[in-house]
Amino acid sequence: MEQVDKVGGITRKLMHVTRYKTKIYLDQQIIDIDQSSDR
């Protein structure tokens, strides 16, 4: 159940992306979901 809740939180963030922010991860740029979402 804990993992289901975690996936649900990520899904809600993805549904509320309002801007495009990136961060460096393993020498590449990826979308920073926490900074890009208004939730």
PQR file with spaces between the fields and no chain letter, atoms N, CA, C, O and H, PARSE charges and radii, in Angstrom:
ATOM       1  N    MET     1       0.815   -1.191    0.000 -0.4000 1.5000
ATOM       2  CA   MET     1       0.000    0.000    0.000 -0.0000 2.0000
ATOM       3  C    MET     1       0.867    1.266    0.000  0.5500 1.7000
ATOM       4  O    MET     1       0.501    2.275   -0.603 -0.5500 1.4000
ATOM       5  N    GLU     2       1.998    1.204    0.670 -0.4000 1.5000
ATOM       6  CA   GLU     2       2.887    2.372    0.714 -0.0000 2.0000
ATOM       7  C    GLU     2       3.372    2.737   -0.688  0.5500 1.7000
ATOM       8  O    GLU     2       3.411    3.916   -1.041 -0.5500 1.4000
ATOM       9  H    GLU     2       2.295    0.384    1.159  0.4000 1.0000
ATOM      10  N    GLN     3       3.737    1.754   -1.477 -0.4000 1.5000
ATOM      11  CA   GLN     3       4.216    2.000   -2.833 -0.0000 2.0000
ATOM      12  C    GLN     3       3.095    2.507   -3.735  0.5500 1.7000
ATOM      13  O    GLN     3       3.331    3.344   -4.607 -0.5500 1.4000
ATOM      14  H    GLN     3       3.705    0.796   -1.190  0.4000 1.0000
ATOM      15  N    VAL     4       1.882    2.008   -3.532 -0.4000 1.5000
ATOM      16  CA   VAL     4       0.732    2.477   -4.303 -0.0000 2.0000
ATOM      17  C    VAL     4       0.497    3.958   -4.008  0.5500 1.7000
ATOM      18  O    VAL     4       0.239    4.739   -4.924 -0.5500 1.4000
ATOM      19  H    VAL     4       1.691    1.328   -2.824  0.4000 1.0000
ATOM      20  N    ASP     5       0.583    4.347   -2.738 -0.4000 1.5000
ATOM      21  CA   ASP     5       0.432    5.753   -2.361 -0.0000 2.0000
ATOM      22  C    ASP     5       1.522    6.613   -2.983  0.5500 1.7000
ATOM      23  O    ASP     5       1.260    7.732   -3.423 -0.5500 1.4000
ATOM      24  H    ASP     5       0.792    3.713   -1.994  0.4000 1.0000
ATOM      25  N    LYS     6       2.736    6.094   -3.019 -0.4000 1.5000
ATOM      26  CA   LYS     6       3.864    6.829   -3.604 -0.0000 2.0000
ATOM      27  C    LYS     6       3.648    7.066   -5.105  0.5500 1.7000
ATOM      28  O    LYS     6       3.862    8.173   -5.600 -0.5500 1.4000
ATOM      29  H    LYS     6       2.949    5.185   -2.661  0.4000 1.0000
ATOM      30  N    VAL     7       3.229    6.035   -5.813 -0.4000 1.5000
ATOM      31  CA   VAL     7       2.951    6.158   -7.250 -0.0000 2.0000
ATOM      32  C    VAL     7       1.802    7.133   -7.486  0.5500 1.7000
ATOM      33  O    VAL     7       1.829    7.914   -8.437 -0.5500 1.4000
ATOM      34  H    VAL     7       3.055    5.136   -5.411  0.4000 1.0000
ATOM      35  N    GLY     8       0.793    7.085   -6.616 -0.4000 1.5000
ATOM      36  CA   GLY     8      -0.329    8.019   -6.721 -0.0000 2.0000
ATOM      37  C    GLY     8       0.128    9.459   -6.576  0.5500 1.7000
ATOM      38  O    GLY     8      -0.350   10.333   -7.299 -0.5500 1.4000
ATOM      39  H    GLY     8       0.772    6.450   -5.844  0.4000 1.0000
ATOM      40  N    GLY     9       1.045    9.719   -5.653 -0.4000 1.5000
ATOM      41  CA   GLY     9       1.582   11.065   -5.469 -0.0000 2.0000
ATOM      42  C    GLY     9       2.343   11.543   -6.696  0.5500 1.7000
ATOM      43  O    GLY     9       2.205   12.696   -7.104 -0.5500 1.4000
ATOM      44  H    GLY     9       1.433    9.009   -5.066  0.4000 1.0000
ATOM      45  N    ILE    10       3.135   10.674   -7.279 -0.4000 1.5000
ATOM      46  CA   ILE    10       3.886   11.023   -8.490 -0.0000 2.0000
ATOM      47  C    ILE    10       2.922   11.311   -9.637  0.5500 1.7000
ATOM      48  O    ILE    10       3.120   12.258  -10.397 -0.5500 1.4000
ATOM      49  H    ILE    10       3.247    9.738   -6.948  0.4000 1.0000
ATOM      50  N    THR    11       1.881   10.494   -9.760 -0.4000 1.5000
ATOM      51  CA   THR    11       0.892   10.688  -10.819 -0.0000 2.0000
ATOM      52  C    THR    11       0.193   12.030  -10.674  0.5500 1.7000
ATOM      53  O    THR    11      -0.007   12.735  -11.663 -0.5500 1.4000
ATOM      54  H    THR    11       1.720    9.724   -9.142  0.4000 1.0000
ATOM      55  N    ARG    12      -0.182   12.392   -9.445 -0.4000 1.5000
ATOM      56  CA   ARG    12      -0.834   13.693   -9.215 -0.0000 2.0000
ATOM      57  C    ARG    12       0.097   14.839   -9.603  0.5500 1.7000
ATOM      58  O    ARG    12      -0.348   15.820  -10.199 -0.5500 1.4000
ATOM      59  H    ARG    12      -0.020   11.819   -8.641  0.4000 1.0000
ATOM      60  N    LYS    13       1.383   14.726   -9.274 -0.4000 1.5000
ATOM      61  CA   LYS    13       2.343   15.773   -9.656 -0.0000 2.0000
ATOM      62  C    LYS    13       2.442   15.888  -11.174  0.5500 1.7000
ATOM      63  O    LYS    13       2.474   16.997  -11.708 -0.5500 1.4000
ATOM      64  H    LYS    13       1.744   13.929   -8.790  0.4000 1.0000
ATOM      65  N    LEU    14       2.491   14.764  -11.870 -0.4000 1.5000
ATOM      66  CA   LEU    14       2.583   14.780  -13.333 -0.0000 2.0000
ATOM      67  C    LEU    14       1.349   15.424  -13.960  0.5500 1.7000
ATOM      68  O    LEU    14       1.446   16.090  -14.990 -0.5500 1.4000
ATOM      69  H    LEU    14       2.465   13.863  -11.437  0.4000 1.0000
ATOM      70  N    MET    15       0.200   15.224  -13.339 -0.4000 1.5000
ATOM      71  CA   MET    15      -1.040   15.787  -13.870 -0.0000 2.0000
ATOM      72  C    MET    15      -1.104   17.304  -13.669  0.5500 1.7000
ATOM      73  O    MET    15      -1.909   17.977  -14.313 -0.5500 1.4000
ATOM      74  H    MET    15       0.121   14.683  -12.502  0.4000 1.0000
ATOM      75  N    HIS    16      -0.268   17.844  -12.783 -0.4000 1.5000
ATOM      76  CA   HIS    16      -0.318   19.268  -12.473 -0.0000 2.0000
ATOM      77  C    HIS    16       0.973   20.012  -12.833  0.5500 1.7000
ATOM      78  O    HIS    16       1.308   21.018  -12.208 -0.5500 1.4000
ATOM      79  H    HIS    16       0.385   17.298  -12.260  0.4000 1.0000
ATOM      80  N    VAL    17       1.681   19.520  -13.826 -0.4000 1.5000
ATOM      81  CA   VAL    17       2.888   20.221  -14.288 -0.0000 2.0000
ATOM      82  C    VAL    17       2.463   21.537  -14.921  0.5500 1.7000
ATOM      83  O    VAL    17       1.640   21.556  -15.836 -0.5500 1.4000
ATOM      84  H    VAL    17       1.409   18.702  -14.334  0.4000 1.0000
ATOM      85  N    THR    18       3.028   22.638  -14.431 -0.4000 1.5000
ATOM      86  CA   THR    18       2.669   23.964  -14.939 -0.0000 2.0000
ATOM      87  C    THR    18       3.855   24.707  -15.529  0.5500 1.7000
ATOM      88  O    THR    18       3.678   25.730  -16.189 -0.5500 1.4000
ATOM      89  H    THR    18       3.697   22.623  -13.688  0.4000 1.0000
ATOM      90  N    ARG    19       5.047   24.209  -15.300 -0.4000 1.5000
ATOM      91  CA   ARG    19       6.251   24.846  -15.841 -0.0000 2.0000
ATOM      92  C    ARG    19       7.297   23.759  -16.082  0.5500 1.7000
ATOM      93  O    ARG    19       7.131   22.613  -15.666 -0.5500 1.4000
ATOM      94  H    ARG    19       5.191   23.378  -14.763  0.4000 1.0000
ATOM      95  N    TYR    20       8.356   24.137  -16.748 -0.4000 1.5000
ATOM      96  CA   TYR    20       9.380   23.181  -17.152 -0.0000 2.0000
ATOM      97  C    TYR    20      10.661   23.503  -16.400  0.5500 1.7000
ATOM      98  O    TYR    20      11.343   24.475  -16.723 -0.5500 1.4000
ATOM      99  H    TYR    20       8.491   25.069  -17.085  0.4000 1.0000
ATOM     100  N    LYS    21      10.992   22.701  -15.407 -0.4000 1.5000
ATOM     101  CA   LYS    21      12.231   22.855  -14.647 -0.0000 2.0000
ATOM     102  C    LYS    21      13.036   21.570  -14.791  0.5500 1.7000
ATOM     103  O    LYS    21      12.471   20.477  -14.816 -0.5500 1.4000
ATOM     104  H    LYS    21      10.438   21.911  -15.145  0.4000 1.0000
ATOM     105  N    THR    22      14.345   21.703  -14.884 -0.4000 1.5000
ATOM     106  CA   THR    22      15.205   20.525  -15.012 -0.0000 2.0000
ATOM     107  C    THR    22      16.220   20.491  -13.880  0.5500 1.7000
ATOM     108  O    THR    22      16.445   21.479  -13.182 -0.5500 1.4000
ATOM     109  H    THR    22      14.804   22.591  -14.863  0.4000 1.0000
ATOM     110  N    LYS    23      16.824   19.319  -13.723 -0.4000 1.5000
ATOM     111  CA   LYS    23      17.926   19.155  -12.789 -0.0000 2.0000
ATOM     112  C    LYS    23      18.911   18.162  -13.390  0.5500 1.7000
ATOM     113  O    LYS    23      18.561   17.387  -14.280 -0.5500 1.4000
ATOM     114  H    LYS    23      16.641   18.516  -14.290  0.4000 1.0000
ATOM     115  N    ILE    24      20.124   18.191  -12.904 -0.4000 1.5000
ATOM     116  CA   ILE    24      21.156   17.276  -13.387 -0.0000 2.0000
ATOM     117  C    ILE    24      21.036   15.946  -12.649  0.5500 1.7000
ATOM     118  O    ILE    24      20.925   15.914  -11.424 -0.5500 1.4000
ATOM     119  H    ILE    24      20.408   18.821  -12.181  0.4000 1.0000
ATOM     120  N    TYR    25      21.059   14.854  -13.404 -0.4000 1.5000
ATOM     121  CA   TYR    25      21.015   13.511  -12.841 -0.0000 2.0000
ATOM     122  C    TYR    25      21.896   12.623  -13.701  0.5500 1.7000
ATOM     123  O    TYR    25      21.624   12.433  -14.886 -0.5500 1.4000
ATOM     124  H    TYR    25      21.149   14.880  -14.399  0.4000 1.0000
ATOM     125  N    LEU    26      22.938   12.086  -13.114 -0.4000 1.5000
ATOM     126  CA   LEU    26      23.890   11.220  -13.832 -0.0000 2.0000
ATOM     127  C    LEU    26      24.418   11.894  -15.098  0.5500 1.7000
ATOM     128  O    LEU    26      24.411   11.301  -16.177 -0.5500 1.4000
ATOM     129  H    LEU    26      23.159   12.241  -12.151  0.4000 1.0000
ATOM     130  N    ASP    27      24.869   13.123  -14.958 -0.4000 1.5000
ATOM     131  CA   ASP    27      25.462   13.902  -16.052 -0.0000 2.0000
ATOM     132  C    ASP    27      24.490   14.229  -17.188  0.5500 1.7000
ATOM     133  O    ASP    27      24.921   14.546  -18.297 -0.5500 1.4000
ATOM     134  H    ASP    27      24.874   13.605  -14.081  0.4000 1.0000
ATOM     135  N    GLN    28      23.187   14.156  -16.922 -0.4000 1.5000
ATOM     136  CA   GLN    28      22.178   14.509  -17.918 -0.0000 2.0000
ATOM     137  C    GLN    28      21.131   15.392  -17.253  0.5500 1.7000
ATOM     138  O    GLN    28      20.996   15.390  -16.029 -0.5500 1.4000
ATOM     139  H    GLN    28      22.837   13.899  -16.022  0.4000 1.0000
ATOM     140  N    GLN    29      20.397   16.139  -18.054 -0.4000 1.5000
ATOM     141  CA   GLN    29      19.307   16.934  -17.520 -0.0000 2.0000
ATOM     142  C    GLN    29      18.012   16.141  -17.612  0.5500 1.7000
ATOM     143  O    GLN    29      17.694   15.558  -18.648 -0.5500 1.4000
ATOM     144  H    GLN    29      20.507   16.140  -19.048  0.4000 1.0000
ATOM     145  N    ILE    30      17.265   16.130  -16.501 -0.4000 1.5000
ATOM     146  CA   ILE    30      15.959   15.486  -16.471 -0.0000 2.0000
ATOM     147  C    ILE    30      14.947   16.492  -15.942  0.5500 1.7000
ATOM     148  O    ILE    30      15.325   17.489  -15.326 -0.5500 1.4000
ATOM     149  H    ILE    30      17.523   16.603  -15.658  0.4000 1.0000
ATOM     150  N    ILE    31      13.677   16.239  -16.175 -0.4000 1.5000
ATOM     151  CA   ILE    31      12.623   17.121  -15.660 -0.0000 2.0000
ATOM     152  C    ILE    31      12.508   16.926  -14.156  0.5500 1.7000
ATOM     153  O    ILE    31      12.417   15.798  -13.670 -0.5500 1.4000
ATOM     154  H    ILE    31      13.370   15.429  -16.675  0.4000 1.0000
ATOM     155  N    ASP    32      12.511   18.025  -13.431 -0.4000 1.5000
ATOM     156  CA   ASP    32      12.339   18.015  -11.979 -0.0000 2.0000
ATOM     157  C    ASP    32      10.836   18.121  -11.698  0.5500 1.7000
ATOM     158  O    ASP    32      10.272   19.215  -11.720 -0.5500 1.4000
ATOM     159  H    ASP    32      12.585   18.941  -13.825  0.4000 1.0000
ATOM     160  N    ILE    33      10.205   16.998  -11.438 -0.4000 1.5000
ATOM     161  CA   ILE    33       8.752   16.950  -11.253 -0.0000 2.0000
ATOM     162  C    ILE    33       8.328   17.797  -10.067  0.5500 1.7000
ATOM     163  O    ILE    33       7.314   18.491  -10.138 -0.5500 1.4000
ATOM     164  H    ILE    33      10.663   16.110  -11.419  0.4000 1.0000
ATOM     165  N    ASP    34       9.086   17.755   -8.975 -0.4000 1.5000
ATOM     166  CA   ASP    34       8.716   18.521   -7.789 -0.0000 2.0000
ATOM     167  C    ASP    34       8.706   20.025   -8.069  0.5500 1.7000
ATOM     168  O    ASP    34       7.818   20.731   -7.593 -0.5500 1.4000
ATOM     169  H    ASP    34       9.910   17.192   -8.917  0.4000 1.0000
ATOM     170  N    GLN    35       9.674   20.520   -8.828 -0.4000 1.5000
ATOM     171  CA   GLN    35       9.750   21.946   -9.133 -0.0000 2.0000
ATOM     172  C    GLN    35       8.817   22.357  -10.274  0.5500 1.7000
ATOM     173  O    GLN    35       8.465   23.531  -10.388 -0.5500 1.4000
ATOM     174  H    GLN    35      10.396   19.946   -9.215  0.4000 1.0000
ATOM     175  N    SER    36       8.420   21.417  -11.108 -0.4000 1.5000
ATOM     176  CA   SER    36       7.582   21.712  -12.265 -0.0000 2.0000
ATOM     177  C    SER    36       6.085   21.659  -11.949  0.5500 1.7000
ATOM     178  O    SER    36       5.273   22.194  -12.704 -0.5500 1.4000
ATOM     179  H    SER    36       8.706   20.463  -11.016  0.4000 1.0000
ATOM     180  N    SER    37       5.727   21.030  -10.861 -0.4000 1.5000
ATOM     181  CA   SER    37       4.319   20.856  -10.509 -0.0000 2.0000
ATOM     182  C    SER    37       3.867   21.921   -9.530  0.5500 1.7000
ATOM     183  O    SER    37       4.649   22.395   -8.706 -0.5500 1.4000
ATOM     184  H    SER    37       6.387   20.596  -10.248  0.4000 1.0000
ATOM     185  N    ASP    38       2.603   22.293   -9.626 -0.4000 1.5000
ATOM     186  CA   ASP    38       2.064   23.257   -8.673 -0.0000 2.0000
ATOM     187  C    ASP    38       1.490   22.565   -7.446  0.5500 1.7000
ATOM     188  O    ASP    38       0.825   23.210   -6.635 -0.5500 1.4000
ATOM     189  H    ASP    38       1.968   21.908  -10.295  0.4000 1.0000
ATOM     190  N    ARG    39       1.729   21.280   -7.293 -0.4000 1.5000
ATOM     191  CA   ARG    39       1.243   20.513   -6.126 -0.0000 2.0000
ATOM     192  C    ARG    39       2.369   20.127   -5.231  0.5500 1.7000
ATOM     193  O    ARG    39       2.150   19.481   -4.207 -0.5500 1.4000
ATOM     194  H    ARG    39       2.269   20.756   -7.951  0.4000 1.0000
